[in-house]
Amino acid sequence: MMKRLIIGLVLMGLGVGHAEVPKLFTERAFTSASLAEAVNHYVAIGEVATVKELDKFIADDASHANYLFTRGYSVNERVSWVCRILYEPRDYYLVHDPKLGMVKVPDKNFHLRGPQFGLLKIPEKSMPADKWPLYPLVLSGSTYLVLNENYNPNGVPEELKHYMDYCKENGVFRTTPIPVPTREQAFKDAMALRQSRAWQDIQWVDKDGYSYPLGEQWTFGYIVNQAKAIPAGELAQKHPNPDATAVSLR
């Protein structure tokens, strides 16, 4: 009872009800379904409210005032996952012209970059943006999957606020929800990922002979667990229009 009271008071301080806080930010374990549910929560409340809510999570985590967001996982990483899906790339990028100021340069192949928090234990050098546009996430079928987590710092890590500003300046906030997969669908999409050309092209042992200690088998196990952990029989949210941003893995 006391634990529930503490949690309730914390959430009231954030200005949201317990049911409104996505499980992605209240539970250590996550699934492809809880990731999708979090994204849909923010699609529903819109960009202004989303930025405000995420800023509260970040500030709270930085102050270590709320154990819900500081136990066993990185709030920065999870916020960045949500941003990777919420912000879709524009078909142009901005450059500064000495006479005209900021101008739009058309680019249909523009991809929003991932956060620069450091290095993950996967061979990023063999995972170019044209094949992995959502890195460190991937969309396989209708399921969003996280490739890896827990960055090792490399130089000075990018601040999350800076990355969120980059997404807002260069992306378009999603207005349509994404499918929430069942365990069966997420597992099927994870298996399809492993058979994709993009996955097959990953160099788990690079040209210098360096092999990633958490190699293909471990990485795939991490991915497929995001499907297996979805409660059996959990209903997927059906949407009349499939995700228009689906990217076929090559």
N, C-alpha and C positions, 0 to 999 in steps of 0.2 A: 504493500500500500504506500509506504513512504517513497519507494523508488518511483512509482507511478506519479505521485504528487510532485516530486522533483522534476521529472520529465515534463509534466504538464506546465509547471511554472516556467521552465526554460523555454518551451514553445510559445507560451503566452508572451514572453519577453521578446520573442522574434516577431510577434504580431501575426502568427499563423496558428491554425489549429493542428492537432497531431495528425489528423487524417490528411491534411493538406501537404505535409512534408513528405517528399518522396522517400521511399525505403532506401534508395541509393545513398541518401545522406543521414540515415538513422541506423543502418545495419552494416556490419563489417562485410558479410557475404553479399554478393550481388549476382544477378542473373541477366541474361539477355532480356528477359521480361521486365525486370525492375529497372533496367536502363531505359527501355522504351517507355515505361510508365512515367519515369522522371521527365523525359523529353516531352511527352504529351501534356504533363502538368504545366510545363512552361509555355508550350504552344497555347494552351488554354488561357493563361493569364496575360500573355503578351510580353513584348520586349521590355517595356519600362518596368513592369512589376517583376519580371524575371531578373533583370540586372539588380534591382533593389534587394531581392531575396538572396541572390547569390553573393552579393556584397556583404550581407549580414553573416552568411555562413563563413565567408573568408575572414572577416574581422573577428568573429567569435573564435574561429580556429587559431588565429594568430595570438589571441589573448589567452588561450587555453582555459577559457571560462566555461566552456560547455563540453563535457566529456563525450557527448554524442558524436561530435565531429572531429575528435582527436584520438580515437582508439582503433589502432590496427590498420589504418589506411590513410591515404593522402587526400585531403579535401581538394587541394589544388588539382590533382589528377582527375578526380571525379567531376569537378566543375568543367575542366577542359574537355572531358569526354562529351558532356552535354553540349558544350559550345560547338564541338565538331559536327554535331548533328543539327543543332538549332540554326546555325549560320551556313547558308548555302552560298557558294561563290557567285559573284556577279560575272557577267560576260565582258567585263572590262576591268582595267586597273587604272589607278590614278598616278599621274606623274606631274612634276612641277615644271611649268614653262616660265622662263624669266619674264615674258611679256603678258602671258595670259593667266598665270597662276596655275592652279590645279586643273588639269585637263584629263578627259577620259580617253584611254587608249583601248580600242576593241581587242579582246583576246578570249576566244571561245574555249581555249585550252587552259585558262587560268584556274588554279587550284588554291584554296586557302591552305596555308601551311599548318602543321601541327605545332604544339607548344614547344619551346626550346628550354625544357627543364633539365636536360642532360641526355644520357644514353640509356637505352633499354637493353636488356639481354637478348636481343635479336639482331640479325645482320641487316641493319637499316640501309647500308650501302647498296645492297642488291634489291632494294624495295623502292623503286622510283615513284614519284608522285603520280605519273600517268597510270600506273598500275595499282597504286595504293593511295588514292586521293584523300582518304579519311584517316591516314596513319596518325596515331597508333590504334585506330579502329578500322574495321572493314565491314562493308555491307555485302553479305552473301545471300542471294535470294531476297527475302524480305526481312532478314534478321541482322541486326547490328551486333558485332562481336568485338571484344577488346583483345588485341593481340598480346599485350604484355603490360605490366605496371611496375612501379617502384624504380624510378629513374636513379641512375648513378650520376651525381653532379659532374659536369664537364665545363670547367671555367665558371663563369658567373651565371647561374640559372636565370632565365627570364622570369620576371614577376608576373603572377597570374593576371593582375589588373592590366598590365601592358598587353598581355595576350588577348584579353577580353576586348580591350580597345581596338586592337588590330582586327578582330572578328567583326566588330560593329562598323568599322570604317571600310572594310573590304568585302563584307558579306551582306546577305539579305536574310533577315530573321524569318524562319519558317512559319508558315501560317496554317499548314495542314498537319494533322497528327500522323504518326507512323504506326504500322501494325505492331501489336504486342503478341509475340509468338507463343505458341504452346510448346511444351517440351519436345513433342514430336517434330514440329516444324523447325525449331531451332537446331535440333540434332541433325535433321536432314540438311539444313543449310550449312552447318559446320562441316559435315562430311563432303558436301559439294565444294566448299572452300579448299579442302585438302586435295581435291582432284583438279583444281583450277590451274591454268597455266601460270598465273601470277605466283601461286604457292610453289609450284614445281620449279620456278626460276629462282627461288631464294637460295643463296649460296651459304649453307650452314658451315662450310669450311671455305674460307676465302683464299685468294691467290697466294697469300703469305703463309698459308698453312694453319691459320688461327681458326680453331673451331669453337663454337659457342657452347659453353658448359650446359646451358639450358637449351638443348638443341631442338630439333624438329619434333621428336616424340613428346618431350616435356611441354613444349609450346602448344602443340595440338591438344594435349591433355588439358592444359589450362583453358583453352578455348572451348573444348567440348564440355567441360564441367559447367560452363555458363549456361549450357542447354540442359544438362542432366539435373542441375539443381532447381530447375523450374518445377513447382509442385505438379504432380501428375493430374491430368484432367483439368488443369486451369484453363479457363476459356480465353481464347485470344480475342482482342477487340477487332471487330471487322470494320473495314472502311470501304466504301463503294469504289473509291479510286485508289489504285495501287500507288505506292510512293513514286512520285515522278522523278526523284533523284537517283533511283536505283542504278547502280553502275555494274555492268557485266564484267566479271573478272576474266582477264585474258590470259 
